[in-house]
Amino acid sequence: MQRLIPTLLLSVLLAACASTRMPAPRVQLPTLQLAPSALAEPLQLQQRLQFRFGSHERELDALLEADGEQVRLAVQAMGQTGVRMVWDGHTLEQTRAPWLPPQVRGERVLDDLQFALWPADAIREKLPADWRLVEADGGRRLEQGGKAWLVLEPLDGGRLRLRNLAEGYELVIESLDMGPARQ
């Protein structure tokens, strides 16, 4: 699950890069905004993200650090930093490159990361009554009314695939653990 954080961020970034105008989501996914302290253990990951939105495909690189106090994320495309984010459990700070499309929202990136990496119980506590988190076969699904809208599934080689069916993008994440995160 630790490999999912950069994947989530990249999926949102790639979707925005694929088109300057994204269609409206089919359903509004719930906001998680979980505390960094709810994370089971600190993370320090370097990730390669492959993003697909319609016929558009992109590769991104991400650096993720998370500990009990903060989540820090930087996403790069073609050697340029597109976005840096810091989440302390209360405030999301973002630094965005001028070329980054407005559709890339830090809030969605944070929610995708937390869906992929945070403990299931912490996610379930934040879900509205009509949403449900289902874990099966090493993956996760976020469902409303029995329909999955956000799906995380393991792939060969330790990779993960995140499919956001509400917004129409897919992200394949390959992670390299860079050792213990600073505390």
C-alpha positions in Angstrom: 0.0 0.0 0.0 3.0 2.3 0.5 3.5 2.5 -3.2 0.1 4.1 -3.7 0.7 7.6 -2.4 2.7 8.9 -5.4 0.4 7.0 -7.6 -2.6 8.9 -6.4 -0.9 12.2 -6.8 0.3 11.4 -10.3 -3.1 10.3 -11.4 -4.6 13.6 -10.6 -1.7 15.5 -12.2 -1.7 13.4 -15.3 -5.5 13.8 -15.7 -5.0 17.5 -15.6 -2.1 17.4 -18.0 -3.9 15.3 -20.5 -6.5 17.9 -21.1 -7.0 21.5 -20.1 -10.7 20.7 -19.7 -11.7 17.7 -17.8 -15.3 16.5 -17.7 -17.2 16.9 -14.5 -16.8 13.8 -12.2 -19.6 11.2 -12.4 -19.9 11.3 -8.6 -18.2 13.4 -5.9 -15.8 11.3 -4.0 -15.7 11.9 -0.2 -13.1 14.1 1.3 -10.8 12.2 3.6 -8.2 14.7 5.0 -6.9 12.2 7.5 -4.4 13.1 10.2 -0.7 12.2 9.4 -0.7 10.6 12.8 -3.2 8.0 11.6 -0.6 6.6 9.3 0.6 3.2 10.5 4.3 3.9 10.1 6.5 6.7 8.5 7.1 6.6 4.8 9.9 7.8 2.5 9.2 6.7 -1.1 10.4 7.6 -4.6 7.8 6.7 -7.2 7.4 6.4 -10.9 3.9 7.1 -12.0 2.2 6.1 -15.2 -0.9 8.1 -15.7 -3.7 7.4 -18.2 -6.6 9.7 -18.9 -8.6 8.6 -22.0 -6.0 8.2 -24.8 -3.4 10.3 -23.0 -0.6 8.7 -21.1 2.2 10.4 -19.1 5.0 9.4 -16.7 5.7 11.4 -13.6 8.1 11.1 -10.7 7.1 11.7 -7.1 8.9 12.0 -3.8 6.8 11.2 -0.7 7.7 11.6 3.0 5.1 11.0 5.7 5.5 10.8 9.5 3.2 11.4 12.5 3.3 15.2 11.9 3.3 15.9 8.2 2.8 14.5 4.7 5.3 16.0 2.2 5.0 15.4 -1.5 6.7 16.7 -4.6 5.7 15.7 -8.1 7.9 16.2 -11.2 7.2 16.0 -14.9 10.1 16.2 -17.4 12.5 17.3 -14.7 10.3 20.2 -13.5 8.5 20.3 -10.2 4.8 20.7 -10.9 3.6 20.7 -7.3 4.8 20.5 -3.7 2.4 19.8 -0.9 2.6 19.7 2.8 -0.3 18.5 5.0 -0.2 18.7 8.7 -3.6 17.4 9.5 -5.2 20.9 9.5 -3.8 22.9 6.6 -2.8 21.9 3.1 0.0 24.1 1.7 0.7 23.9 -2.0 3.3 25.4 -4.3 2.3 25.0 -7.9 4.2 25.6 -11.1 2.6 28.2 -13.4 2.2 25.5 -16.1 0.2 23.2 -13.9 -3.4 23.0 -15.0 -6.0 24.2 -12.4 -7.7 20.9 -12.5 -4.8 19.4 -10.5 -6.2 19.9 -7.1 -4.0 19.2 -4.0 -7.1 18.1 -2.1 -7.8 15.3 -4.5 -4.2 14.2 -4.6 -4.1 14.1 -0.8 -7.3 12.0 -0.7 -6.0 9.6 -3.3 -2.8 9.1 -1.3 -4.6 8.6 1.9 -7.0 6.1 0.3 -4.0 4.1 -0.9 -1.8 4.2 2.2 -3.7 5.0 5.4 -5.2 2.3 7.6 -8.7 1.1 6.6 -10.2 2.0 10.0 -9.0 5.6 9.7 -10.6 5.9 6.3 -13.9 4.2 7.4 -14.2 6.7 10.2 -14.3 9.6 7.8 -16.6 8.2 5.2 -20.2 9.5 4.9 -22.9 6.9 5.7 -23.6 6.1 2.1 -20.0 5.2 1.3 -18.1 2.0 2.1 -14.5 0.9 2.0 -14.1 -2.8 0.9 -10.7 -4.6 1.1 -10.2 -7.8 -0.9 -7.4 -9.6 -2.8 -4.8 -7.2 -1.6 -6.7 -4.2 -2.9 -9.3 -1.7 -1.9 -12.5 -0.3 -3.3 -14.4 2.8 -2.3 -18.1 2.2 -3.0 -21.4 4.0 -3.0 -24.6 2.1 -3.5 -22.7 -1.1 -4.3 -20.7 0.6 -7.2 -17.0 1.0 -6.9 -15.8 4.5 -7.8 -12.1 4.4 -6.6 -10.2 1.1 -6.9 -6.7 0.2 -5.8 -5.3 -3.2 -7.0 -1.9 -4.9 -6.8 -0.1 -5.7 -10.0 3.0 -7.9 -10.7 6.4 -6.7 -9.6 5.0 -4.9 -6.5 3.3 -2.2 -8.6 -0.2 -0.8 -7.9 -3.0 0.4 -10.1 -5.4 3.2 -8.9 -8.5 3.6 -11.0 -10.6 6.7 -10.3 -13.9 5.7 -12.1 -15.6 8.9 -10.9 -13.1 11.2 -12.8 -11.9 8.7 -15.5 -8.2 8.3 -14.8 -5.9 5.4 -14.0 -2.5 5.5 -12.3 0.1 2.7 -12.2 2.6 3.2 -9.3 6.0 1.8 -8.9 7.7 2.6 -5.6 11.2 2.5 -4.2 11.4 2.6 -0.4 14.1 5.1 0.4 14.5 4.0 4.1 13.0 5.4 7.3 11.3 8.8 7.1 12.6 11.5 9.3 10.7 11.9 12.6 
